[in-house]
Amino acid sequence: MDLAQEEVQFLTIPDLLRESTAIPRRSPKTFYLITLTLIFPLSFAILAHSLFTHPILSQLENHPSADDSQTRHEWTLLLIFQFCYLIFLFAFSLLSTAAVVFTVASIYTGKPVSFSSTISAIPKVFKRLFITFLWVTLMMALYNTIFVVFLVVLVIAIDINDSLLALFSLMVILLLFLVVHVYITALWHLASVVSVLEPIYGLAAMKKSYELLKGRARMALVLVFGYLGVCGVIAGTFASVVVHGGDRYGVFSRIVVGGFLVGVLVIVNLVGLLVQSVFYYLAKSYHHQGIDKSALHEHLGGYLGEYVPLKSNIQMEDI
């Protein structure tokens, strides 16, 4: 964060990662508390929820014709657990994003940084992120609908032995996941930063994010794809060793591996949030959009209820 603004636009991915990982050194206590109270519970829930759902799914799969009341009870338990898990995941994801983006921006503007000030700002930041998330949800719903349609077409094509249609459907599905899904994820992450640092949110933040990604979309796609890939490897290893590895690994080994993987995911999530925060400044610099530190300082102060000076021409003349 000490680089000159004209130098930021030329950062490579290794430079971006190096700059991002250096930020917590500016306020180690604050980031330690954010990691412990927000990012750790989020990372633990992402991996550990399968430990609770796996026994229920196994029971339903191995005993499909069991007592109807018992089956309904297990399905109800599964749905309630999944619903609570999604609410927890959604809430802590937005809370973690709000905390990290606000703290990084405070460091950038030279604003005093503390865990208490970050927590105090989260309620107002959360509301803006929530509205932006609703628009992303609508976009993802449209994407998932198209994805499912082509998935059904692929199944039908395989069933009727239409190799040409099957190949076409498979190519579209791969394109949707490798490009469209990753791009929407990048759009969402950048829009989240915009929602915190600029006086816009929701659809306006999505449009601003789309504009900022122009010229930097390839870097954003590589970063998001790398993040999703690392998370996929961690989740796959956790499922293989901890969840399904009861017959091959002892309890102690599974606990050690599980704890290690949770720790790795915590680091990955923290770095991911730091990268998306710094990427915002990189994208702004690439488009030669200067960042007024004093205005940003005042904007951040508004979340804490601090006095924000009015800047209209009339009021300035009155002064």
N, C-alpha and C positions, 0 to 999 in steps of 0.2 A: 504493500500500500504506500510505499515511499517513492515509487517511480513517478517521474514526471508524466503528465497526462498524454503528451505526444508520444511517449514511449510505450504506453499501455497497449495501443492498437497493434503493435508489432509483437506482442507476446505470443510465443508458441505454447502448445499444450504442456510440455515440461515446465516452461516458465510460469504458466498459469497455476499449475499444481504447486510449484515451489512457493509462489507468492501467497497462495491460499493457505498452505500448511504453516506459513510463518506468522499468520495473523494471531493465532491464540497466544503467542508469546507476548503480545502487547497487553493482554489482560488474562493471564492464565487462570486466576481464581474464578472469574466470570464464566469462562468457557468450561472449566472443570465442573461448575455447578449446573450449567446448562446441559452438559453431557450426562451428568449423573441423574438429574431430575427429569429430563425430557427425552434425550436421544437414547439412553440406555433402556428405559421402559419400552420405547418404540421398537428398538432392535430386538429386545428379548421377546416381545409379543409376536413379531414377524416370524421368528423361528420356533418358538415354544408352543404356538397355538396348535400345531400339528400333533403334539404330544397328547393333547386332550381330544382332538377330533378323530385321531387314528383308531383308538379302541372302539368308539361308537360306529365308525364306518366299517370296521372289521366285523363287528357284531351284526350289522345290517347285511353285510355281504355274505357272511358264513351261515347265517340263520335267517334267510329271507322269508321263510314260512313259519316263523315262530308265532307266539300268541299275538293277536292283533293289537291288544291294548299295550303290550310291551313294545311292539314295533312303533306304534304311534307315540309312545313315550320317548323312545330313542330318537325318532325324527324330530319331535318337538324340542328335545334337549339339544340336538345338533343345530337346529335352526336358531334357537335362542342364543346358543354359544357363538355361532357365526355372526349373528346380528350384533351382539355385544363386542365381538372382536373387531368388526368393521367400524363401529362407532369409535372404539378406542384407537384404532389405527388412524382413522381420519382425524380425530381430535389431536393426537400427539404429533401427527405429521405436520399439521398446520401450526401447532404450538412451537415445534422445533424450528420450522421455517421462519416464523415470526421472530423468535428469539435470536437466531443466528444472524439473519439479515439486519435486524435493528442494531445488534451489537457491532457488526462489521461496519455499518454506516456511521455509528457513533465514533468508532475509532478513526474512520476516514476523515470525519469532520473535526476531530479533536475534542468531541464532547466527552465529559466525564463518563466513564463506563463502570457500571456495577450490576450485579445480579438483581438487586432490588429494583433499579430503574428499568431494567429489561422486563422484569415481571410486571411492573406497573404499566408498561406500554402495551403489553400483549393483548388486553381486552379489545382496545380499539383496532389494533393491527389484525386481530383474529377476525373481526367482522368484515374487514375489507378482503382478507384472504378467502373467507367463506363465500362471499359473493362471486369472486373470481373463480373459485372452485366449482360453483354451480354451472357457470358457463362452460368450463372445461368438461364437466360431467355430461352436458348436452352434446358436446362435440364427440366425446368418447362413446356415447350411446349411439350416435349416428355411425361412427366407425365400427362399433361392435356389430351393429345390424348388417352392415355391408360384409363384414368378415364372416358372420354366420351364414349369410346367403351363399357366398362362394364356397364355404365349407360344405354346405348341403349339396351344392352343385358338384363338388369334387366327389362326395360319397355316391351320388347318383351316377356320375360318369364312370366311376370304378365298378359300380354294380352292373351297368349295361355294357361294360367293356369298351367304352369310347375313350381311347387313349389320347386323342387330340384335345377333347374337352377336359379330360383329367389333367393334362399337362398345362393347359391354359389356366385352369382354376388354381392349380398348385402355384404357378408363377404369380398370379394375382395375390394369393394368400401370402406368399413370401414377400412380395412387394409391399403389401399392406402392413405386415409386421415390421420388416426391416427398415422401411422408410416412413410410412405414414404414422405408425404407432410411436416410433422413436421421435419423429418430428413433433407430434402432438405433445409428447412428454417434455421435450425441450421448450416448446411454446408455453406450456403450463409452468414450468420451473422459472422461466424468465418473467412471465406475467406475474408470478408470485412476488418476485423482487420489485417489479414495477409497482405493484399494489401497495407495497410498504414505503417505497422511497419517493413516489410521485403522487400528486393529488388526484389520481384516477384509479379505478378498479373495475372489476367486472369485464364487460365486453370491451370497454375502452382500453383496459390494461392488456387484453388479448391482442387488440389491434396494434398497440404500441410495441408489444413483444414481437409481433410478426414483422414490423418495420425494422426493429433492432436486429433481428436474426438475418436480415438480408446482408449477404456478403460474409457472414460468419456462421451460416447454417451448417456448413461441412464440419467445422470445429465443434459446434454444438452437438451434431449427430454422433460424432466420434466419442465425445465425452459421455453422452447419455447411453450410447450403446455399450461403452466400456463399463459404465456404472451398472447397467442392467445385467451385463454378462458376469461381472464379479459377484453381484448379488445372487444370480442364478447358480453359480458354482458353489457359493456358501450354502444356499438353501438345499441344493442337491446333496452336498456332502453331509449336511445335518440330517436330512431325511434318511440317507443311506446308513449312516453310522448310528445316530442317536435314536431315531424313530423306529427304523426297521432292522437295526443291527443287534437286537436282543439275543439272537442265537449265535452270533459270531463274536460279539464283544462283551466283556464284563461290564458290570455296573460302573465301576470306577473309571474304566476307559471311556465309557460313554459320557460320564459326567465331565471328565477332563476335556474331551473333544468338544462337547456341547458348550462348555464355558469358554473355551478358546474361540470357537466360531462366533459366539455372541460378541466377544470382545472385538474380533475382526470386523464384524458388521457394524458395531458402534463406531469404529474408526472410519470405515467406508462411508457411513451416513454423515458423520461430521464433516469429512473432507468434501463430500458431495454438496452439502449445504454451503460450505465456504466457497467452493468453486462456482456455484451458481450466483453467489453474491458478487464475487470478483468479476465474473463473466459479464455482468450487467455494466460495470464500468468500462470493460474492454469494448463491448458493443457500442456504448455511447461514444467512446473515443474514436472508434472506427468510423462512425458517421459524423464526426466532428461536432458532436453535440456537447458543448462544455457543461461541466457540472459545477454549479454555484454552491460552494461549500457553506456559505453563510445562509443561503436559502434552504439548503438541505438541513442545516443545523436547526433552523427555525421550524421546519416541517417535522423533524423528529421531536422537537420540544412540544409540539402540539399534541402528541400522543400522551405526554406526561402532564398535560394541563398547564403548561407554561405559557406565558404571554407571547403571542405571535404578532409582531408589528405588521400593521396594514401598509400596503405599498401602492395604493392608487395615486395617480397624479394629483388629484384634488387634495387628498390628505397630506401629501408631501408639501404642496403649496401652502396649506394652512399652517403646517409646522414652520 
